[in-house]
Amino acid sequence: MREDYSENGDAWNFFTHDQARSRAYRWGEDGLAGISDDKQRLCFALALWNGKDPILKERLFGLTNSEGNHGEDVKEYYFYLDSTPTHSYMKYLYKYPQAAYPYADLVETNRRRNRNDMEYELLDTGVFNDDRYFDVFVEYAKGGADDILVKITAANRGPDAAELHLLPTLWFRNDWSRWIADSNRAAVKPSLEQIEGAAGASAVAVTHPLLGEFILSCEGDVPLLFTENETNHELLFPGQKNESPYVKDGINDCVVQGNQAAVNPGKKGTKVAAQYKVNVGAGQSQSDSPAALRRVDGSEGQTLRKAVRRRLCRQASRSRRVLQVGHAAIRDAKTRPT
């Protein structure tokens, strides 16, 4: 993801991957297994943390044009496994190492190689040794255009139990801040706010002046972490003040650094994540349907959820062979000659 407002057109260095967790985008958003409306006003994606990475895994990592010995290159393993033509059902797989992701090693090693050398890939770093990684599956099933159920499955492929934080995240693209030109700035700021949910669920009221009202329902009495999708100017541009005490990287700082002051205790904002912390046994899987997003004026209720769950089961059975191929891909790659 790159947005370029530089005077010299240097998109790679003007907006870096390291800045992305702290800097609000203007025109487009990114995320793991993400979905949005057609204008990317309201966005949903999954963030992950293995307890060892220095930052949340909120987006794919890749080398810039000058860092890669063969140019720009994403250094991740992810697969789009299944989708109906209407996108009423979609399935995605991301392979997440249980060790710290080797950001610096990938950059420094590839930068030292020339165009005649082989690329230094994520597998080459050894981060997947002994199958110490999670297969994280994300499935979407829709009962209607504005009724979406999300199912997340984490499969521990390693020899030992491992901890994983799953953070389904909902946010608004920033079109309201003062740094946006008056001609493009939204007149009304959208909002997310925790409300009382149904029994056994945590809920967020979603209000947007153009999209209307929705409810995000998260299964269980799970912590909801709120912040604003605002640039952390004080971190990135010393001498500039933040527009809000809660900024885009607030959820990252809360989860990874334990900084509870980085999220809003008032339980409102323009970005929210539900924090699920699971311990998955060796060779085991943990599966749940932790989130559902539906329009407030919808009438499907529990009938919708049951219908969508049935659709998820049917699609999972139909695509089992595809999933087995996806799981085998990384194992086969490990055995290649070097």
C-alpha positions as a Markdown table, in Angstrom:
| # | Residue | x | y | z |
|---|---|---|---|---|
| 1 | Met | 0.0 | 0.0 | 0.0 |
| 2 | Arg | 1.5 | 3.3 | -1.1 |
| 3 | Glu | 0.1 | 6.8 | -1.2 |
| 4 | Asp | 2.4 | 9.5 | -2.6 |
| 5 | Tyr | 2.1 | 13.2 | -1.9 |
| 6 | Ser | 5.8 | 13.9 | -2.3 |
| 7 | Glu | 7.2 | 16.7 | -4.4 |
| 8 | Asn | 9.5 | 14.3 | -6.3 |
| 9 | Gly | 7.2 | 11.3 | -6.7 |
| 10 | Asp | 9.2 | 9.0 | -4.4 |
| 11 | Ala | 6.3 | 6.9 | -3.3 |
| 12 | Trp | 8.5 | 4.1 | -1.7 |
| 13 | Asn | 10.2 | 6.4 | 0.8 |
| 14 | Phe | 7.4 | 9.0 | 1.2 |
| 15 | Phe | 5.1 | 6.5 | 2.9 |
| 16 | Thr | 6.8 | 3.4 | 4.3 |
| 17 | His | 5.5 | 0.1 | 5.7 |
| 18 | Asp | 6.9 | 1.1 | 9.1 |
| 19 | Gln | 4.8 | 4.3 | 9.0 |
| 20 | Ala | 1.6 | 2.5 | 7.8 |
| 21 | Arg | 0.5 | 1.4 | 11.3 |
| 22 | Ser | 0.7 | 5.0 | 12.5 |
| 23 | Arg | -0.3 | 7.0 | 9.5 |
| 24 | Ala | -3.9 | 7.4 | 8.2 |
| 25 | Tyr | -4.4 | 6.7 | 4.5 |
| 26 | Arg | -6.3 | 9.2 | 2.4 |
| 27 | Trp | -7.6 | 7.2 | -0.6 |
| 28 | Gly | -7.3 | 3.5 | 0.1 |
| 29 | Glu | -6.9 | 1.0 | 2.9 |
| 30 | Asp | -5.2 | -2.4 | 3.5 |
| 31 | Gly | -5.4 | -5.4 | 5.8 |
| 32 | Leu | -5.3 | -9.2 | 6.0 |
| 33 | Ala | -8.3 | -10.8 | 4.4 |
| 34 | Gly | -10.0 | -7.4 | 4.3 |
| 35 | Ile | -13.3 | -6.4 | 2.9 |
| 36 | Ser | -15.0 | -3.0 | 2.5 |
| 37 | Asp | -17.8 | -1.2 | 0.8 |
| 38 | Asp | -17.1 | -0.1 | -2.8 |
| 39 | Lys | -15.7 | 3.3 | -1.7 |
| 40 | Gln | -13.7 | 1.9 | 1.2 |
| 41 | Arg | -15.5 | 4.1 | 3.7 |
| 42 | Leu | -16.1 | 1.2 | 6.1 |
| 43 | Cys | -13.4 | -1.5 | 6.3 |
| 44 | Phe | -13.0 | -4.9 | 8.1 |
| 45 | Ala | -9.8 | -7.0 | 8.3 |
| 46 | Leu | -8.0 | -9.3 | 10.7 |
| 47 | Ala | -4.9 | -8.4 | 12.7 |
| 48 | Leu | -2.7 | -11.0 | 14.5 |
| 49 | Trp | -0.1 | -11.1 | 17.2 |
| 50 | Asn | 2.0 | -14.1 | 18.2 |
| 51 | Gly | 3.4 | -12.6 | 21.3 |
| 52 | Lys | 6.9 | -12.2 | 19.8 |
| 53 | Asp | 6.5 | -9.8 | 16.8 |
| 54 | Pro | 7.5 | -6.1 | 17.5 |
| 55 | Ile | 4.2 | -5.0 | 15.9 |
| 56 | Leu | 0.8 | -6.3 | 15.1 |
| 57 | Lys | 0.5 | -8.2 | 11.8 |
| 58 | Glu | -2.1 | -5.9 | 10.3 |
| 59 | Arg | -0.8 | -5.9 | 6.7 |
| 60 | Leu | 1.4 | -7.8 | 4.3 |
| 61 | Phe | 5.1 | -7.0 | 4.4 |
| 62 | Gly | 7.2 | -6.5 | 1.2 |
| 63 | Leu | 10.4 | -5.1 | -0.1 |
| 64 | Thr | 10.4 | -1.7 | -1.9 |
| 65 | Asn | 11.8 | -1.4 | -5.4 |
| 66 | Ser | 15.3 | -0.5 | -4.1 |
| 67 | Glu | 15.3 | -3.1 | -1.4 |
| 68 | Gly | 14.6 | -6.2 | -3.5 |
| 69 | Asn | 17.4 | -7.5 | -5.8 |
| 70 | His | 14.6 | -8.2 | -8.4 |
| 71 | Gly | 12.5 | -5.1 | -7.5 |
| 72 | Glu | 9.5 | -4.9 | -5.2 |
| 73 | Asp | 8.3 | -8.1 | -3.7 |
| 74 | Val | 5.8 | -9.2 | -1.1 |
| 75 | Lys | 7.5 | -11.6 | 1.4 |
| 76 | Glu | 4.4 | -13.4 | 2.8 |
| 77 | Tyr | 2.4 | -16.6 | 2.2 |
| 78 | Tyr | -1.3 | -16.1 | 1.7 |
| 79 | Phe | -3.9 | -17.8 | -0.5 |
| 80 | Tyr | -7.4 | -16.9 | -1.8 |
| 81 | Leu | -8.9 | -20.3 | -1.5 |
| 82 | Asp | -12.5 | -20.0 | -2.5 |
| 83 | Ser | -15.2 | -17.5 | -3.6 |
| 84 | Thr | -18.6 | -17.6 | -5.2 |
| 85 | Pro | -19.1 | -15.2 | -8.2 |
| 86 | Thr | -21.3 | -13.0 | -6.0 |
| 87 | His | -18.8 | -13.1 | -3.1 |
| 88 | Ser | -21.6 | -14.5 | -0.9 |
| 89 | Tyr | -18.9 | -16.8 | 0.4 |
| 90 | Met | -15.1 | -16.2 | 0.5 |
| 91 | Lys | -12.2 | -18.1 | 2.1 |
| 92 | Tyr | -8.6 | -16.9 | 2.7 |
| 93 | Leu | -5.5 | -18.4 | 4.2 |
| 94 | Tyr | -2.6 | -16.7 | 5.8 |
| 95 | Lys | 0.5 | -18.5 | 7.1 |
| 96 | Tyr | 1.7 | -16.8 | 10.3 |
| 97 | Pro | 5.0 | -17.8 | 11.9 |
| 98 | Gln | 5.1 | -18.4 | 15.6 |
| 99 | Ala | 8.6 | -16.8 | 15.9 |
| 100 | Ala | 9.2 | -13.1 | 15.4 |
| 101 | Tyr | 8.8 | -12.1 | 11.8 |
| 102 | Pro | 12.3 | -11.4 | 10.3 |
| 103 | Tyr | 11.6 | -7.9 | 8.9 |
| 104 | Ala | 15.2 | -6.6 | 9.2 |
| 105 | Asp | 16.8 | -9.9 | 7.9 |
| 106 | Leu | 14.6 | -9.8 | 4.7 |
| 107 | Val | 15.5 | -6.2 | 4.0 |
| 108 | Glu | 19.2 | -6.4 | 4.7 |
| 109 | Thr | 19.9 | -9.8 | 3.0 |
| 110 | Asn | 18.0 | -9.0 | -0.2 |
| 111 | Arg | 19.6 | -5.6 | -0.4 |
| 112 | Arg | 23.1 | -7.2 | -0.4 |
| 113 | Arg | 22.2 | -9.5 | -3.3 |
| 114 | Asn | 22.5 | -8.5 | -7.0 |
| 115 | Arg | 20.1 | -9.2 | -9.8 |
| 116 | Asn | 21.9 | -12.4 | -10.7 |
| 117 | Asp | 21.4 | -13.9 | -7.2 |
| 118 | Met | 18.4 | -15.8 | -6.1 |
| 119 | Glu | 15.8 | -13.9 | -4.0 |
| 120 | Tyr | 16.0 | -14.4 | -0.3 |
| 121 | Glu | 12.5 | -15.6 | 0.6 |
| 122 | Leu | 10.6 | -15.9 | 3.9 |
| 123 | Leu | 11.2 | -19.7 | 3.9 |
| 124 | Asp | 14.9 | -19.1 | 3.6 |
| 125 | Thr | 15.0 | -17.3 | 6.9 |
| 126 | Gly | 14.1 | -20.5 | 8.9 |
| 127 | Val | 11.1 | -18.9 | 10.5 |
| 128 | Phe | 9.0 | -21.9 | 9.4 |
| 129 | Asn | 11.4 | -24.5 | 10.7 |
| 130 | Asp | 9.7 | -27.5 | 12.5 |
| 131 | Asp | 6.4 | -26.3 | 11.1 |
| 132 | Arg | 6.2 | -23.7 | 13.8 |
| 133 | Tyr | 3.5 | -21.6 | 12.3 |
| 134 | Phe | -0.3 | -21.0 | 12.2 |
| 135 | Asp | -2.6 | -21.6 | 9.3 |
| 136 | Val | -5.1 | -18.8 | 9.8 |
| 137 | Phe | -8.3 | -19.2 | 7.7 |
| 138 | Val | -10.8 | -16.4 | 7.4 |
| 139 | Glu | -14.2 | -17.1 | 5.9 |
| 140 | Tyr | -17.0 | -14.7 | 5.0 |
| 141 | Ala | -20.6 | -15.7 | 4.4 |
| 142 | Lys | -23.4 | -13.3 | 3.5 |
| 143 | Gly | -27.1 | -13.7 | 4.2 |
| 144 | Gly | -27.7 | -10.5 | 2.2 |
| 145 | Ala | -25.8 | -7.4 | 1.0 |
| 146 | Asp | -25.5 | -6.0 | 4.5 |
| 147 | Asp | -25.5 | -9.2 | 6.6 |
| 148 | Ile | -22.0 | -10.7 | 6.9 |
| 149 | Leu | -20.8 | -13.5 | 9.2 |
| 150 | Val | -17.0 | -14.0 | 9.7 |
| 151 | Lys | -15.5 | -17.3 | 10.8 |
| 152 | Ile | -11.8 | -17.5 | 11.8 |
| 153 | Thr | -9.9 | -20.8 | 12.2 |
| 154 | Ala | -6.4 | -21.0 | 13.6 |
| 155 | Ala | -4.5 | -24.3 | 13.0 |
| 156 | Asn | -1.2 | -24.8 | 14.9 |
| 157 | Arg | 1.0 | -26.8 | 12.5 |
| 158 | Gly | 3.9 | -26.9 | 15.1 |
| 159 | Pro | 5.0 | -29.5 | 17.6 |
| 160 | Asp | 4.1 | -27.4 | 20.7 |
| 161 | Ala | 1.2 | -25.5 | 22.0 |
| 162 | Ala | 1.3 | -21.8 | 21.0 |
| 163 | Glu | -0.5 | -18.6 | 21.9 |
| 164 | Leu | -2.2 | -16.4 | 19.3 |
| 165 | His | -4.0 | -13.1 | 19.5 |
| 166 | Leu | -6.8 | -12.7 | 17.0 |
| 167 | Leu | -8.1 | -9.1 | 16.4 |
| 168 | Pro | -11.0 | -8.7 | 14.0 |
| 169 | Thr | -10.9 | -5.0 | 13.3 |
| 170 | Leu | -13.4 | -2.5 | 11.9 |
| 171 | Trp | -12.6 | 1.0 | 11.0 |
| 172 | Phe | -13.6 | 4.0 | 8.8 |
| 173 | Arg | -11.3 | 5.4 | 6.2 |
| 174 | Asn | -10.3 | 8.9 | 7.3 |
| 175 | Asp | -12.1 | 11.6 | 5.3 |
| 176 | Trp | -12.7 | 14.1 | 8.1 |
| 177 | Ser | -9.3 | 15.3 | 9.4 |
| 178 | Arg | -8.0 | 18.8 | 9.2 |
| 179 | Trp | -5.2 | 17.9 | 6.8 |
| 180 | Ile | -7.7 | 16.9 | 4.1 |
| 181 | Ala | -8.7 | 19.7 | 1.7 |
| 182 | Asp | -12.0 | 21.5 | 2.5 |
| 183 | Ser | -13.4 | 20.4 | -0.9 |
| 184 | Asn | -12.9 | 16.7 | -0.1 |
| 185 | Arg | -13.4 | 16.7 | 3.7 |
| 186 | Ala | -16.5 | 15.0 | 5.0 |
| 187 | Ala | -19.0 | 17.3 | 6.9 |
| 188 | Val | -19.8 | 14.7 | 9.5 |
| 189 | Lys | -17.4 | 12.3 | 11.2 |
| 190 | Pro | -18.6 | 8.7 | 11.5 |
| 191 | Ser | -18.5 | 6.9 | 14.8 |
| 192 | Leu | -18.1 | 3.5 | 16.5 |
| 193 | Glu | -19.3 | 3.0 | 20.0 |
| 194 | Gln | -19.7 | 0.1 | 22.3 |
| 195 | Ile | -23.3 | -0.8 | 23.2 |
| 196 | Glu | -25.0 | -3.5 | 25.1 |
| 197 | Gly | -25.1 | -6.6 | 23.0 |
| 198 | Ala | -27.2 | -9.8 | 23.0 |
| 199 | Ala | -26.4 | -12.3 | 25.7 |
| 200 | Gly | -23.0 | -13.8 | 25.2 |
| 201 | Ala | -21.8 | -11.1 | 22.8 |
| 202 | Ser | -20.1 | -7.7 | 22.7 |
| 203 | Ala | -21.5 | -5.2 | 20.3 |
| 204 | Val | -20.5 | -1.9 | 18.5 |
| 205 | Ala | -22.9 | 0.6 | 17.0 |
| 206 | Val | -21.6 | 1.7 | 13.6 |
| 207 | Thr | -22.8 | 5.1 | 12.3 |
| 208 | His | -21.8 | 6.6 | 9.0 |
| 209 | Pro | -23.6 | 9.6 | 7.4 |
| 210 | Leu | -23.7 | 8.0 | 4.0 |
| 211 | Leu | -23.7 | 4.3 | 4.7 |
| 212 | Gly | -26.3 | 4.4 | 7.6 |
| 213 | Glu | -26.2 | 2.3 | 10.8 |
| 214 | Phe | -24.9 | -1.2 | 11.4 |
| 215 | Ile | -24.2 | -3.4 | 14.4 |
| 216 | Leu | -20.9 | -5.3 | 14.8 |
| 217 | Ser | -21.5 | -8.2 | 17.1 |
| 218 | Cys | -18.5 | -10.1 | 18.5 |
| 219 | Glu | -19.1 | -13.5 | 20.3 |
| 220 | Gly | -18.2 | -13.7 | 23.9 |
| 221 | Asp | -17.4 | -11.1 | 26.6 |
| 222 | Val | -14.4 | -10.0 | 24.7 |
| 223 | Pro | -12.4 | -6.8 | 25.2 |
| 224 | Leu | -13.2 | -4.1 | 22.6 |
| 225 | Leu | -10.3 | -1.8 | 22.0 |
| 226 | Phe | -11.2 | 1.6 | 20.5 |
| 227 | Thr | -9.0 | 4.3 | 19.0 |
| 228 | Glu | -9.2 | 6.9 | 16.2 |
| 229 | Asn | -8.0 | 6.3 | 12.6 |
| 230 | Glu | -5.9 | 9.4 | 12.9 |
| 231 | Thr | -2.2 | 9.9 | 12.1 |
| 232 | Asn | 0.2 | 9.8 | 15.0 |
| 233 | His | 1.8 | 13.1 | 14.0 |
| 234 | Glu | 3.8 | 13.4 | 17.2 |
| 235 | Leu | 5.6 | 10.1 | 16.4 |
| 236 | Leu | 6.1 | 10.5 | 12.7 |
| 237 | Phe | 6.5 | 14.3 | 12.3 |
| 238 | Pro | 8.1 | 15.7 | 15.5 |
| 239 | Gly | 6.9 | 19.2 | 16.3 |
| 240 | Gln | 3.4 | 18.5 | 15.0 |
| 241 | Lys | 0.5 | 17.9 | 17.4 |
| 242 | Asn | -2.0 | 15.0 | 17.2 |
| 243 | Glu | -5.6 | 15.8 | 16.4 |
| 244 | Ser | -6.7 | 13.3 | 19.0 |
| 245 | Pro | -5.2 | 11.7 | 22.0 |
| 246 | Tyr | -6.1 | 8.3 | 20.5 |
| 247 | Val | -4.4 | 7.6 | 17.1 |
| 248 | Lys | -4.2 | 4.8 | 14.5 |
| 249 | Asp | -1.4 | 2.8 | 16.2 |
| 250 | Gly | -3.2 | 2.9 | 19.6 |
| 251 | Ile | -4.5 | -0.8 | 19.3 |
| 252 | Asn | -1.0 | -1.9 | 18.4 |
| 253 | Asp | 0.5 | -0.1 | 21.4 |
| 254 | Cys | -2.1 | -1.5 | 23.7 |
| 255 | Val | -1.7 | -5.1 | 22.7 |
| 256 | Val | 2.0 | -5.3 | 21.9 |
| 257 | Gln | 3.4 | -2.8 | 24.5 |
| 258 | Gly | 0.7 | -3.2 | 27.1 |
| 259 | Asn | -0.1 | 0.6 | 27.0 |
| 260 | Gln | -3.7 | 0.7 | 28.1 |
| 261 | Ala | -3.7 | 4.5 | 27.8 |
| 262 | Ala | -3.3 | 4.2 | 24.0 |
| 263 | Val | -7.0 | 3.1 | 23.7 |
| 264 | Asn | -10.1 | 5.1 | 24.6 |
| 265 | Pro | -11.6 | 4.1 | 27.9 |
| 266 | Gly | -14.8 | 5.8 | 26.7 |
| 267 | Lys | -15.3 | 2.9 | 24.3 |
| 268 | Lys | -15.8 | 4.9 | 21.2 |
| 269 | Gly | -13.8 | 6.0 | 18.2 |
| 270 | Thr | -13.3 | 5.4 | 14.4 |
| 271 | Lys | -11.3 | 2.1 | 14.7 |
| 272 | Val | -12.1 | -0.9 | 16.9 |
| 273 | Ala | -10.7 | -4.4 | 17.4 |
| 274 | Ala | -12.0 | -7.3 | 19.5 |
| 275 | Gln | -9.1 | -9.0 | 21.2 |
| 276 | Tyr | -9.4 | -12.8 | 21.3 |
| 277 | Lys | -6.5 | -14.6 | 23.0 |
| 278 | Val | -6.2 | -18.3 | 22.3 |
| 279 | Asn | -3.8 | -21.1 | 23.1 |
| 280 | Val | -3.8 | -23.7 | 20.4 |
| 281 | Gly | -2.4 | -27.2 | 21.1 |
| 282 | Ala | 0.2 | -28.8 | 18.9 |
| 283 | Gly | -1.5 | -30.0 | 15.7 |
| 284 | Gln | -4.8 | -28.7 | 16.9 |
| 285 | Ser | -7.2 | -26.1 | 15.4 |
| 286 | Gln | -9.5 | -23.6 | 17.1 |
| 287 | Ser | -12.5 | -22.4 | 15.1 |
| 288 | Asp | -15.1 | -19.8 | 15.9 |
| 289 | Ser | -17.4 | -17.3 | 14.3 |
| 290 | Pro | -16.4 | -14.2 | 16.3 |
| 291 | Ala | -17.9 | -11.4 | 14.3 |
| 292 | Ala | -21.1 | -10.5 | 12.4 |
| 293 | Leu | -21.8 | -7.2 | 10.8 |
| 294 | Arg | -25.4 | -6.4 | 9.8 |
| 295 | Arg | -27.5 | -3.3 | 9.1 |
| 296 | Val | -29.6 | -2.0 | 12.0 |
| 297 | Asp | -32.8 | -2.2 | 10.0 |
| 298 | Gly | -32.3 | -5.9 | 9.0 |
| 299 | Ser | -34.8 | -8.4 | 10.3 |
| 300 | Glu | -33.0 | -11.7 | 9.9 |
| 301 | Gly | -31.6 | -11.9 | 13.5 |
| 302 | Gln | -30.8 | -15.5 | 14.6 |
| 303 | Thr | -32.4 | -16.9 | 11.5 |
| 304 | Leu | -29.7 | -15.2 | 9.5 |
| 305 | Arg | -26.9 | -16.5 | 11.7 |
| 306 | Lys | -28.2 | -20.1 | 11.4 |
| 307 | Ala | -28.5 | -19.9 | 7.7 |
| 308 | Val | -25.1 | -18.4 | 7.3 |
| 309 | Arg | -23.5 | -21.0 | 9.5 |
| 310 | Arg | -25.1 | -23.7 | 7.3 |
| 311 | Arg | -23.6 | -22.0 | 4.2 |
| 312 | Leu | -20.2 | -22.0 | 5.9 |
| 313 | Cys | -20.4 | -25.7 | 6.6 |
| 314 | Arg | -21.5 | -26.5 | 3.0 |
| 315 | Gln | -18.7 | -24.5 | 1.5 |
| 316 | Ala | -16.1 | -25.9 | 3.9 |
| 317 | Ser | -17.0 | -29.4 | 2.9 |
| 318 | Arg | -16.9 | -28.5 | -0.8 |
| 319 | Ser | -13.5 | -26.8 | -0.6 |
| 320 | Arg | -11.7 | -29.3 | 1.7 |
| 321 | Arg | -9.5 | -30.5 | -1.2 |
| 322 | Val | -8.4 | -26.9 | -1.9 |
| 323 | Leu | -7.4 | -26.4 | 1.7 |
| 324 | Gln | -5.3 | -29.5 | 1.7 |
| 325 | Val | -3.5 | -28.2 | -1.4 |
| 326 | Gly | -2.9 | -24.9 | 0.3 |
| 327 | His | -1.5 | -26.6 | 3.4 |
| 328 | Ala | 0.8 | -28.8 | 1.3 |
| 329 | Ala | 2.2 | -25.9 | -0.7 |
| 330 | Ile | 4.5 | -24.6 | 2.0 |
| 331 | Arg | 5.7 | -28.1 | 2.9 |
| 332 | Asp | 6.6 | -28.8 | -0.7 |
| 333 | Ala | 8.5 | -25.5 | -0.9 |
| 334 | Lys | 10.7 | -26.4 | 2.0 |
| 335 | Thr | 12.0 | -29.5 | 0.2 |
| 336 | Arg | 13.2 | -27.6 | -2.8 |
| 337 | Pro | 16.9 | -27.6 | -3.7 |
| 338 | Thr | 18.9 | -24.6 | -2.7 |
